[in-house]
């Protein structure tokens, strides 16, 4: 490594002072004579710039041995690893629209001191990212292509595709910001140093994936649009194999803690140095985040309107069984026809996964229609409008497994699919059709909020904002605005099985403040004391409390009061209603049908229901027997239970 020496005379004097300690002066004479002899020895050894570089500076930057002034002893003094000169040079050529029209790169790919690779990347480029460039029509941010830095054995290139072979998206390139005229005038020139930094860093990261020990050690600005970079191979001297942590960052923190606990480590020495102990400010970091939560709206995909009898029951996650009619219905005409139907409103056709007509059951004849088109008939000879009577029907349950998915998917949003059947019966006919409906998850953003973890630091007048990055883009650096801002980007918000894509201007802001050194603003002792004074003195009946505050360094007592919310009103009673529903079928015993022994007519099932807003919520087939009221039915219930108990006792055979 060739080094240019400045103030070589000062280096000689310093070296002479250090080396004079190891010079043995044998001749007698005055102290003045001995000092002159020592100085002459130092001047003879290191007295010129070339000698100082060869015998002092080179050993400190390489594995060459340094010798004592008298040349009798050799020892190692290497302080840094060899670096390559002009590892890379980048030159930007802007356009009239503020784009990066082209980027020239001279690269020393193998770190041998010779820049053997020269490449020209032609834009126009409108934005720079953590790991690439965005190419757009000049002066715009429309119809853009995304290129990322990729290193191979021959150097560094801009790749249009990601590792999967698909075109890159902005998410593949990390944090990006725009600098052409569509985002502001003159941003490329005003922030050229920052843009060169980010381009060089992206190239370095790409090279480190091929060569983990490579690092950019320094950067020199040549002019407004050009910069030279110095590369270095790590691992010389006391080699700790740092590349092992490149793809194993989880163990890096624990290793750092071990090194920090060593009092002889560089970390401990810097921390205990007078410069570190005497600094006048502390750094405080904080985060402002945009947070989301999602909700599932599966129930809004389809809605059902039954004509007369039908039901919807769950058959699993996002799966419903739709029953049209009821196999237990009984029709008592000698020859008649009954029609059942359901109108299914398709609110979101794109979320319909599968619709299957599973089974039909009938006694006697049944034919089924979907949107007026016949899809099933028990007898192909039944083509006329009226009932089919005069002979026994084709009774039973038929498995169809008929796929109706495309019919539902092709229906416009808000469109209706009608499914109906005609049932012809001779006596006590029955009919039923069963569909199975499966849907995709319908997820939406339920809540969106910004959590400001920087509120405390923002409120402190003695703290200053030093740096701020928004989604990886520096918007504030060195106590001043950069004029840069991130482009809106897309993210997927996932919560359980529910994922929603959102596009926002930003998601995360990371800030660093500097505050005067002294007592930490986050100790919390003063806040705990004030909280305890309020908590212990608060009167829940009146809302009065005492407040102990620290003002101007001293504590003072205050009193206050808060308005308490009145308790929620409680109704005097729970309003109830009584309903009844015809008991399906006919109960039988060993001696025959029960209805033949019941002179009071058909049997009913009775239910008590809680009213809402004085409305009795009934199910299909129920009728209200007692309207909503606050009267207690305890006596009636007790009498029924007592009757059952006494009837049971009459049936027991017990000794006297």
C-alpha positions in Angstrom: 0.0 0.0 0.0 1.6 3.3 -1.1 1.0 6.1 1.4 1.5 9.8 0.9 3.2 11.3 4.0 2.2 14.7 5.4 4.3 16.5 8.0 7.1 13.9 7.8 9.2 16.0 10.1 6.7 15.6 12.9 6.6 11.9 12.4 10.4 11.8 12.6 10.5 13.7 15.8 7.8 11.5 17.4 9.6 8.4 16.2 12.9 9.6 17.5 11.4 10.3 20.9 9.9 6.8 21.0 13.0 5.0 19.7 15.5 6.9 21.8 14.5 4.8 24.8 15.9 1.7 23.1 19.2 3.3 22.0 22.3 2.3 24.1 24.9 5.1 24.2 28.2 3.7 25.4 30.5 6.7 25.0 30.9 9.0 27.9 30.3 12.7 27.8 27.7 15.2 28.8 23.9 14.7 28.5 23.9 17.0 25.6 26.3 14.8 23.7 24.4 11.6 24.5 21.1 13.3 23.3 22.8 14.4 20.0 24.1 10.9 19.4 20.6 9.4 19.9 19.0 11.9 17.6 21.6 11.2 14.9 20.8 7.5 15.2 17.1 8.1 14.7 17.7 10.5 11.8 19.9 7.9 10.1 17.2 5.2 10.5 14.0 7.2 9.8 15.3 10.7 8.7 13.6 10.8 5.3 10.0 10.3 4.1 11.0 7.2 2.2 12.8 5.7 5.2 9.9 6.5 7.5 7.4 4.9 5.1 9.5 1.8 4.5 10.7 1.1 8.1 7.7 2.4 10.1 4.5 2.9 8.2 4.6 -0.2 6.0 5.1 -2.6 9.0 2.0 -1.0 10.7 -0.1 -1.7 7.6 1.3 -5.1 6.7 2.8 -8.2 8.2 6.4 -6.9 7.7 8.5 -6.8 10.8 9.6 -3.5 12.4 13.1 -3.2 13.8 14.5 -1.2 16.7 16.7 1.8 16.1 19.9 -0.1 16.5 18.6 -2.9 14.2 19.1 -5.6 16.8 15.5 -6.5 17.5 12.5 -7.3 15.2 8.8 -7.3 16.2 5.2 -7.2 14.7 3.2 -3.9 14.9 0.5 -4.4 12.3 -2.4 -2.1 13.0 -4.6 -2.5 9.9 -5.2 -4.9 7.0 -3.9 -4.0 3.6 -6.4 -2.0 1.5 -6.7 -1.8 -2.3 -6.2 1.7 -3.8 -9.2 2.9 -5.8 -11.1 -0.3 -5.4 -14.0 1.4 -7.3 -14.8 4.7 -9.0 -18.4 5.8 -9.7 -19.4 8.6 -12.0 -23.0 9.9 -12.5 -24.2 11.6 -15.6 -27.5 13.5 -14.9 -30.2 14.4 -17.5 -32.2 17.6 -17.9 -35.1 16.0 -16.1 -33.1 15.3 -13.0 -32.7 11.6 -13.9 -29.5 9.6 -13.6 -28.9 9.2 -17.3 -26.0 6.8 -16.9 -23.7 5.5 -14.3 -20.0 4.6 -15.0 -18.3 2.0 -12.7 -14.5 1.2 -12.7 -14.1 -1.8 -10.4 -11.2 -3.8 -8.9 -13.1 -7.0 -8.6 -10.3 -9.2 -7.1 -8.8 -6.5 -4.9 -5.3 -6.7 -6.5 -4.9 -2.9 -6.9 -5.8 -2.9 -10.6 -9.3 -1.7 -11.8 -9.8 -4.3 -14.5 -13.6 -4.0 -15.0 -15.3 -0.9 -16.6 -19.1 -0.9 -17.0 -21.6 1.6 -18.1 -25.2 1.4 -16.8 -27.6 3.3 -19.0 -30.8 4.7 -17.6 -32.6 6.9 -17.2 -32.8 6.0 -13.5 -35.4 7.8 -11.4 -34.7 6.3 -7.9 -32.1 4.5 -5.8 -32.8 1.7 -3.4 -31.0 -0.3 -0.8 -30.0 -2.9 -3.4 -30.6 -1.4 -6.8 -32.0 1.3 -9.1 -35.4 2.0 -10.6 -35.6 2.8 -14.3 -38.5 4.9 -15.6 -39.3 7.1 -18.6 -37.4 10.4 -18.2 -38.8 12.8 -15.6 -41.5 10.3 -14.4 -42.2 7.5 -11.9 -44.5 5.6 -14.2 -44.1 2.3 -16.0 -40.9 1.6 -14.1 -38.6 -1.4 -14.2 -36.7 -2.6 -11.1 -33.0 -3.6 -11.2 -31.0 -5.0 -8.3 -27.2 -5.3 -7.9 -25.9 -8.9 -8.3 -22.3 -10.0 -8.0 -20.6 -12.9 -9.8 -17.1 -14.0 -10.5 -16.7 -11.3 -13.2 -17.9 -8.3 -11.3 -21.2 -6.6 -10.5 -24.3 -6.3 -12.8 -27.8 -4.9 -12.6 -30.2 -7.8 -12.8 -33.9 -7.4 -14.0 -35.0 -10.6 -12.3 -35.1 -11.9 -8.7 -33.8 -15.3 -7.5 -37.0 -16.9 -8.7 -36.5 -15.7 -12.2 -39.4 -13.3 -12.1 -39.1 -9.6 -12.7 -38.1 -7.7 -9.6 -40.7 -5.6 -7.7 -39.9 -2.6 -5.4 -40.2 -4.9 -2.4 -37.1 -6.9 -3.8 -35.0 -3.8 -3.7 -35.6 -2.6 -0.1 -36.1 1.1 0.8 -36.2 3.4 -2.2 -36.4 7.1 -2.8 -37.0 9.2 -6.0 -34.6 12.0 -7.1 -35.8 13.1 -10.6 -38.0 16.1 -11.3 -41.2 14.2 -10.7 -40.4 14.3 -7.0 -38.7 17.7 -6.7 -36.3 19.9 -8.7 -32.5 19.5 -8.3 -32.7 16.5 -5.9 -30.0 14.5 -7.7 -27.4 17.4 -7.5 -28.3 18.5 -4.0 -28.1 14.9 -2.6 -25.4 13.5 -5.0 -23.1 12.5 -2.1 -25.9 10.6 -0.4 -26.9 8.9 -3.7 -23.3 7.9 -4.3 -23.2 6.5 -0.8 -26.3 4.4 -1.3 -25.2 3.1 -4.7 -21.8 2.2 -3.4 -23.3 0.5 -0.4 -25.7 -1.6 -2.6 -22.7 -2.7 -4.7 -20.7 -3.6 -1.6 -23.6 -5.7 -0.1 -23.9 -7.6 -3.4 -20.1 -8.3 -3.4 -20.2 -9.4 0.2 -22.6 -12.2 -0.8 -19.8 -13.6 -3.0 -16.9 -12.5 -0.8 -18.0 -12.2 2.9 -14.6 -10.7 4.0 -14.9 -7.8 1.6 -15.7 -4.3 3.0 -15.6 -0.7 1.7 -13.1 0.9 4.1 -13.2 4.5 2.8 -14.8 6.8 0.3 -13.4 10.0 -1.3 -15.5 12.5 -3.1 -13.8 13.5 -6.3 -16.4 16.0 -7.4 -20.1 16.5 -7.2 -20.9 13.5 -9.4 -17.9 11.2 -8.8 -16.5 9.3 -5.9 -13.7 6.8 -5.3 -14.0 3.9 -2.9 -11.3 1.9 -1.1 -11.9 -1.8 -0.5 -10.4 -4.0 2.2 -10.3 -7.7 3.0 -11.0 -8.5 6.6 -9.4 -11.2 8.7 -5.8 -10.1 9.2 -4.2 -10.0 12.6 -6.2 -11.6 15.4 -8.7 -13.2 13.0 -12.2 -13.9 14.6 -13.6 -15.2 11.3 -16.3 -12.4 11.2 -17.9 -13.8 8.0 -19.4 -16.6 10.0 -22.0 -14.1 11.2 -23.0 -12.8 7.7 -25.9 -15.3 7.4 -26.0 -16.2 11.1 -26.9 -12.9 12.7 -28.7 -14.5 15.6 -25.5 -15.4 17.3 -23.8 -12.0 16.7 -25.5 -10.3 19.7 -24.4 -13.0 22.2 -20.8 -12.9 20.9 -20.9 -9.1 21.2 -22.0 -9.3 24.8 -19.1 -11.7 25.6 -16.6 -9.3 24.0 -18.1 -6.4 25.9 -17.7 -8.2 29.2 -13.9 -8.5 28.6 -12.2 -5.6 30.3 -9.3 -5.9 27.9 -11.5 -5.7 24.8 -11.5 -2.7 22.5 -15.2 -2.0 23.4 -14.4 -1.8 27.1 -11.3 0.4 26.5 -13.3 2.9 24.4 -16.2 2.9 26.8 -13.8 3.7 29.7 -11.8 6.3 27.8 -11.9 9.9 29.0 -13.4 11.0 25.7 -16.3 8.6 26.1 -16.8 9.4 29.8 -16.7 13.2 29.3 -19.2 13.5 26.4 -21.9 16.1 26.8 -24.8 14.4 25.2 -26.7 11.0 25.1 -28.4 9.3 22.2 -31.9 8.1 22.4 -33.7 6.0 19.7 -37.4 5.6 19.1 -39.8 4.2 16.5 -43.1 5.4 15.0 -45.0 2.5 13.5 -48.1 2.1 11.4 -50.0 -0.9 12.8 -52.9 -2.9 11.3 -55.4 -5.5 12.3 -57.6 -7.6 10.0 -61.1 -9.0 10.2 -62.8 -11.8 8.3 -66.1 -11.1 6.5 -66.9 -14.6 5.2 -70.6 -14.2 5.9 -71.0 -11.5 3.3 -70.0 -13.7 0.3 -73.5 -15.3 -0.1 -76.9 -14.5 1.5 -80.0 -16.7 1.4 -83.8 -16.1 1.1 -85.9 -19.2 1.5 -89.5 -19.6 0.3 -91.3 -21.3 3.1 -88.9 -23.9 4.6 -85.1 -24.1 4.5 -81.9 -23.8 6.6 -78.2 -23.1 6.5 -75.8 -25.0 8.8 -72.0 -25.1 9.1 -70.0 -28.0 7.7 -66.6 -26.6 8.6 -64.3 -23.6 8.1 -65.9 -21.4 5.3 -68.3 -24.3 4.5 -72.1 -24.2 4.7 -74.8 -26.8 4.0 -77.9 -25.3 2.5 -81.1 -27.4 2.8 -84.1 -26.6 0.7 -87.4 -28.0 2.0 -87.5 -30.6 4.7 -87.5 -34.3 4.4 -89.8 -34.6 7.4 -92.7 -32.5 5.9 -95.9 -34.4 5.2 -98.5 -33.5 2.6 -101.9 -35.3 2.9 -103.6 -34.6 -0.4 -104.6 -37.6 -2.6 -102.7 -36.0 -5.6 -101.0 -32.6 -5.3 -97.8 -30.7 -6.1 -95.7 -28.6 -3.8 -92.9 -26.1 -4.7 -89.9 -25.2 -2.5 -87.3 -22.6 -3.5 -84.4 -20.5 -2.2 -83.0 -17.3 -3.8 -79.2 -17.1 -3.2 -77.7 -13.6 -3.6 -74.1 -13.8 -4.8 -72.4 -10.8 -3.2 -68.8 -11.7 -4.1 -68.5 -14.2 -7.0 -64.7 -14.2 -6.9 -64.8 -15.7 -3.4 -66.9 -18.7 -4.3 -64.6 -21.8 -4.1 -67.1 -24.6 -4.8 -70.9 -25.2 -4.9 -72.1 -28.8 -5.1 -75.7 -30.1 -5.2 -75.1 -33.1 -3.0 -78.5 -35.0 -2.7 -82.2 -34.8 -3.4 -84.8 -36.8 -1.4 -88.4 -37.2 -2.5 -91.7 -39.1 -2.0 -93.2 -39.4 -4.6 -91.9 -37.5 -7.7 -89.4 -34.5 -7.8 -87.8 -32.4 -10.4 -85.3 -29.6 -9.6 -84.6 -26.3 -11.5 -81.6 -23.9 -11.3 -82.4 -20.5 -12.8 -85.4 -22.0 -14.6 -83.4 -24.8 -16.2 -84.2 -28.4 -15.1 -81.2 -30.1 -13.6 -82.8 -33.2 -12.2 -86.1 -35.2 -12.5 -87.2 -38.4 -10.9 -88.9 -39.4 -14.2 -88.1 -38.0 -17.7 -91.7 -38.5 -18.7 -92.9 -35.8 -16.3 -92.7 -32.8 -18.7 -96.1 -31.3 -18.2 -96.8 -28.4 -15.7 -99.1 -30.2 -13.3 -98.6 -33.0 -10.8 -97.7 -36.5 -11.7 -100.1 -38.9 -10.0 -101.8 -42.2 -10.5 -98.8 -44.4 -9.8 -96.2 -44.9 -7.1 -93.3 -42.5 -7.2 -89.5 -43.0 -7.3 -89.0 -42.6 -3.6 -85.7 -42.3 -1.7 -82.5 -40.1 -1.4 -80.4 -39.7 -4.5 -76.7 -38.8 -4.4 -76.0 -36.3 -7.3 -72.7 -34.4 -6.4 -73.6 -32.0 -9.2 -71.0 -29.2 -9.6 -72.7 -25.7 -9.8 -69.5 -23.7 -9.1 -69.2 -21.9 -12.5 -72.8 -20.8 -12.3 -72.2 -19.0 -9.1 -68.8 -17.5 -10.2 -70.2 -16.2 -13.5 -73.1 -14.4 -11.7 -72.4 -10.6 -11.3 -72.0 -9.3 -7.8 -75.4 -8.8 -6.4 -76.9 -11.3 -8.8 -79.3 -14.0 -7.7 -79.3 -17.8 -8.3 -82.7 -19.4 -7.9 -82.9 -23.1 -7.0 -86.3 -24.7 -6.7 -88.1 -28.1 -7.0 -91.6 -29.3 -7.7 -92.8 -32.2 -5.6 -95.7 -34.4 -6.8 -97.2 -36.6 -4.1 -100.1 -39.0 -3.6 -100.2 -39.1 0.1 -97.9 -37.8 2.8 -95.2 -36.7 0.3 -91.8 -35.5 1.3 -89.1 -33.5 -0.5 -85.6 -32.1 0.1 -82.5 -30.8 -1.8 -79.1 -30.3 -0.1 -76.3 -28.0 -1.4 -72.7 -27.6 0.0 -71.2 -24.2 -0.4 -67.4 -23.5 0.1 -66.0 -20.0 0.0 -62.6 -18.3 0.1 -61.6 -16.0 3.1 -62.7 -12.4 2.7 -60.3 -10.3 4.7 -60.3 -6.6 5.3 -58.4 -4.0 7.3 -60.3 -3.6 10.6 -58.2 -1.0 12.3 -55.2 1.1 11.4 -53.3 3.2 13.8 -50.0 5.0 14.2 -48.1 4.1 17.4 -45.8 7.1 18.2 -43.0 5.8 20.4 -41.2 9.1 20.0 -43.8 11.2 21.7 -41.7 11.7 24.9 -38.6 12.8 23.0 -40.7 15.0 20.7 -42.0 16.8 23.8 -38.6 17.5 25.3 -37.3 20.9 24.2 -33.7 20.0 25.2 -33.5 17.1 22.7 -32.7 17.5 19.0 -33.6 15.2 16.1 -30.4 14.0 14.6 -31.3 11.2 12.1 -34.6 9.8 10.8 -35.1 6.9 8.3 -38.5 6.2 6.9 -38.7 2.7 5.5 -35.0 2.7 5.1 -34.7 6.1 3.4 -32.9 8.9 5.3 -35.3 11.9 5.5 -33.3 13.7 8.2 -29.5 13.3 8.7 -27.0 15.3 10.7 -29.7 17.6 12.2 -31.0 18.6 8.8 -33.6 17.5 6.2 -32.3 15.6 3.2 -35.3 16.5 1.0 -35.7 12.7 0.2 -38.8 10.6 1.0 -39.8 7.0 0.4 -42.1 6.0 -2.4 -45.4 4.5 -1.4 -45.0 0.7 -1.2 -47.2 -2.4 -0.8 -47.1 -4.8 2.1 -49.2 -7.8 3.1 -50.9 -7.6 6.5 -51.3 -11.1 7.9 -53.3 -12.1 10.9 -53.9 -15.8 11.3 -55.2 -17.1 8.0 -56.3 -13.6 6.9 -53.9 -11.6 4.7 -54.6 -8.2 3.1 -52.4 -6.2 0.8 -52.1 -2.5 1.6 -50.3 0.5 0.0 -49.2 3.3 2.2 -46.8 6.3 2.0 -44.8 4.9 4.9 -44.8 2.2 7.6 -41.8 2.6 10.0 -39.9 5.7 11.1 -36.7 5.2 13.1 -35.3 8.3 14.8 -32.2 9.2 16.8 -32.3 12.2 19.2 -29.4 13.8 21.1 -30.2 15.0 24.6 -28.1 16.6 27.3 -26.1 14.1 29.4 -27.4 13.6 32.9 -30.3 11.8 34.5 -32.0 9.5 32.1 -35.5 10.8 31.0 -36.7 7.2 31.2 -36.0 6.4 34.8 -39.6 6.7 35.7 -39.1 7.3 39.5 -40.7 10.7 39.5 -43.7 9.4 37.4 -44.1 6.4 39.8 -44.2 8.7 42.8 -46.8 10.9 41.2 -48.9 7.9 40.1 -48.8 6.5 43.7 -50.0 9.8 45.2 -53.0 9.9 42.8 -53.8 6.2 43.1 -53.7 6.0 46.9 -55.8 9.2 47.4 -58.4 8.7 44.7 -62.0 8.6 46.1 -64.2 6.5 43.7 -67.4 8.0 45.2 -66.6 11.7 44.6 -63.8 11.6 42.1 -61.4 13.7 44.3 -57.7 13.0 44.5 -54.4 14.5 45.6 -51.5 15.0 43.1 -47.9 15.3 44.1 -45.9 17.0 41.3 -42.2 17.8 40.8 -41.9 21.4 39.6 -38.6 23.3 39.2 -36.8 20.5 41.0 -39.0 20.5 44.1 -42.2 18.6 45.0 -45.5 20.3 45.6 -49.0 19.0 46.5 -52.1 19.7 44.4 -55.7 18.5 44.5 -58.1 17.7 41.7 -61.3 16.0 40.8 -62.6 14.0 37.8 -66.2 13.6 36.6 -67.3 10.0 37.1 -69.6 8.4 34.6 -73.0 7.4 36.0 -73.7 3.6 36.2 -75.4 2.0 33.2 -79.1 1.7 33.7 -80.4 -1.8 34.6 -83.9 -2.9 33.6 -86.3 -3.9 36.4 -86.8 -7.3 34.9 -85.9 -9.6 32.0 -88.7 -9.4 29.5 -89.6 -13.0 28.3 -92.0 -14.5 25.8 -93.4 -18.0 25.3 -93.6 -19.7 21.9 -94.8 -23.0 20.6 -93.9 -25.1 17.5 -95.7 -28.1 16.0 -93.8 -31.2 17.0 -92.6 -32.9 13.8 -93.8 -36.4 12.9 -96.0 -38.6 15.1 -94.6 -40.2 18.3 -95.3 -43.9 18.6 -95.2 -46.5 21.4 -95.5 -50.2 21.5 -99.2 -49.8 21.5 -99.4 -47.6 18.4 -99.4 -43.9 17.4 -99.8 -41.5 20.3 -102.1 -39.1 18.4 -104.7 -41.8 18.4 -104.8 -41.7 22.2 -104.6 -37.9 22.5 -108.1 -36.2 22.4 -106.5 -32.7 22.5 -105.1 -32.7 19.0 -101.5 -32.3 17.8 -98.5 -32.0 20.1 -96.4 -28.9 20.5 -93.0 -28.0 21.8 -93.0 -24.9 24.0 -90.0 -22.6 24.4 -89.3 -19.5 26.6 -87.2 -16.8 24.9 -85.7 -13.5 26.1 -87.1 -10.4 24.3 -85.0 -7.7 22.7 -86.6 -4.2 22.5 -89.9 -5.8 23.3 -89.7 -8.2 20.3 -90.0 -11.9 20.6 -87.4 -13.5 18.3 -89.1 -16.7 16.8 -87.7 -19.4 14.6 -89.4 -20.6 11.4 -92.6 -22.5 12.3 -92.9 -21.0 15.8 -95.9 -19.0 17.0 -96.0 -16.7 20.0 -98.3 -17.9 22.8 -97.5 -15.3 25.4 -96.2 -11.9 24.4 -93.2 -10.2 25.9 -93.8 -9.3 29.6 -92.1 -9.2 33.0 -94.5 -11.7 34.6 -92.8 -14.6 36.3 -93.7 -18.1 35.0 -92.1 -19.8 38.0 -95.4 -21.1 39.3 -96.3 -22.8 36.0 -92.8 -24.4 35.8 -93.0 -25.5 39.4 -96.4 -27.1 38.8 -95.2 -29.0 35.7 -92.2 -30.3 37.6 -94.3 -31.4 40.6 -96.8 -33.2 38.3 -93.9 -35.2 36.7 -92.5 -36.0 40.2 -95.8 -37.3 41.5 -96.5 -39.3 38.3 -93.2 -41.0 38.8 -94.0 -41.8 42.4 -97.3 -43.4 41.4 -95.4 -45.8 39.1 -93.0 -47.0 41.9 -93.7 -50.1 43.9 -92.6 -49.4 47.4 -93.4 -51.3 50.7 -95.7 -49.7 53.2 
